[in-house]
Amino acid sequence: MAKTCNVALIGQGFMGRTHSNAYLKVAKFFGDLPRVPVMHSVFGMKEENPEQFAGKWGWQNASTDWKSLVRNEDIDLVDLVTPNYMHLPPAMEALAAGKALATEKPLAGTLADAREMVAAAKKAKAKTFVWYNYRRCPAVALAHQLVKAGKIGRVYHVRCVYLQDWGGPETPLLWRFQKKLAGSGAHGDLNAHIVDMARFITGDEITEISGAIAETFIKERDLLETVASGGLGGGKGARKKGRSDVDDAVLFLARFKNGAAASFEASRLATGYKNQNGIEVHGEKGAIRFRFEDMNYLDYYDNTADKKVQGWSRIICTSAGNHPYVEAWWPDAHILGYEHGFINQAADIMRVLGGKKPEVPIPDFADAYETQRVLEAALLSAKNRCAVKMSEVK
Ligand SMILES: NC(=O)c1ccc[n+]([C@@H]2O[C@H](COP(=O)([O-])OP(=O)(O)OC[C@H]3O[C@@H](n4cnc5c(N)ncnc54)[C@H](O)[C@@H]3O)[C@@H](O)[C@H]2O)c1
């Protein structure tokens, strides 16, 4: 029988729900796991009513004290789904207590925090994981496998966008718009994902960033307290404003070690796009194209095919035995969604903790630190209006 793994989840917002759902479902769909998660305890802030959250999602215990929770000797894996500034403190406690540790992306709000986390994890020899969940969409995992197998040959171009439009002036000053809590805006939120995906799919590392532009279009937003306390009903006069000091959009160019040229674009003000996380990779022998709003599909172009019939193939990545992770799910074309990426990641975390290999590589803290360095280099490029070599960013 598989060994159990007692999990403590720290946080219960958006990601708190996706991770709870993943732990709840994973062993029901993946029958071969060497470790099976037990939903031991969840932390939430008093006003969030963690007891109610625990009851709803199947956590055995609820707590408003994250410190004692991460130190609890019954816990095997601590999972952090808190705002970015709140990754470092619980991570350090968990590592000191000898726990395995998972955290949401980006690894931390700042490069300095991320560096501290990597060093502590190395010292503790801890198993660590970062939830770059898009790696575990079957179509993205397939893109990684195709590029690795040489299907598109030498890579020339990598084009990445992550476009959303929820960040207009009507959106209040959430933690996501405050540098001291988030580190950055669309950059750490969205570019983090596409930098990770580009590194994952190409298997290559970025060596230089240039031409970065970071723009804050909406400089003031309604304070959340004043919106929540009747600002909506009480009219505009009831609202107070605060400064948004993070980017709403960041664009930059990059070079990869093996010579590919890349572009990255993240925005929360890309009117018309809700969650368009997209990547295109063009190579000598072919190309791949992925768009998350159509996440079951991977487009593939075979540049070696007979020209008479050559064109983009639209692969529906739902075929068990052919496409990653699908074995655990539904019959062909019975469509997967956002939540499956998280459940697939929970399966891979359990595999690694049980001494087995993940279906596709899973980023640990050291790997996610490379993504964080790229994000930092892009911010430096934007600030100083210059090219930044990755060797300059430690
Ligand atoms: N992988 C993804 O696709 C994805 C998507 C969204 C967010 N994220 C990441 O997940 C993390 C959490 O984001 P979210 O969208 O769930 O945020 P959220 O605001 O919905 O929830 C955050 C939760 O953290 C806890 N929390 C808040 N402030 C805290 C504090 N000061 N001390 C302790 N706990 C606190 C609370 O339980 C809160 O509900 C962030 O790092 C974010 O970048 C990842």
The ligand as an ORCA input file, in Angstrom:
! r2SCAN-3c Opt
* xyz 0 1
  N      -0.227     28.995    -10.790
  C      -1.122     29.901    -11.133
  O      -1.686     29.860    -12.217
  C      -1.452     31.011    -10.162
  C      -2.640     31.750    -10.328
  C      -2.926     32.729     -9.372
  C      -2.045     32.975     -8.329
  N      -0.885     32.266     -8.233
  C       0.054     32.497     -7.120
  O      -0.517     31.939     -5.925
  C      -0.208     32.735     -4.793
  C      -1.505     33.128     -4.103
  O      -2.338     33.783     -5.036
  P      -3.946     33.693     -4.933
  O      -4.457     34.097     -6.277
  O      -4.383     32.403     -4.368
  O      -4.217     34.876     -3.891
  P      -5.510     35.123     -3.023
  O      -5.478     36.549     -2.653
  O      -6.721     34.587     -3.713
  O      -5.288     34.213     -1.717
  C      -4.160     34.377     -0.895
  C      -4.405     33.679      0.426
  O      -3.219     33.774      1.191
  C      -3.515     33.953      2.568
  N      -2.906     35.206      3.011
  C      -3.088     36.443      2.523
  N      -2.332     37.339      3.200
  C      -1.654     36.630      4.108
  C      -0.723     36.974      5.115
  N      -0.326     38.224      5.304
  N      -0.229     36.001      5.885
  C      -0.621     34.733      5.702
  N      -1.506     34.358      4.767
  C      -2.012     35.280      3.988
  C      -5.014     33.971      2.682
  O      -5.468     32.696      3.071
  C      -5.503     34.309      1.292
  O      -6.754     33.765      1.025
  C       0.626     33.900     -5.319
  O       1.981     33.609     -5.162
  C       0.281     33.967     -6.799
  O       1.306     34.505     -7.597
  C      -0.600     31.287     -9.127
*
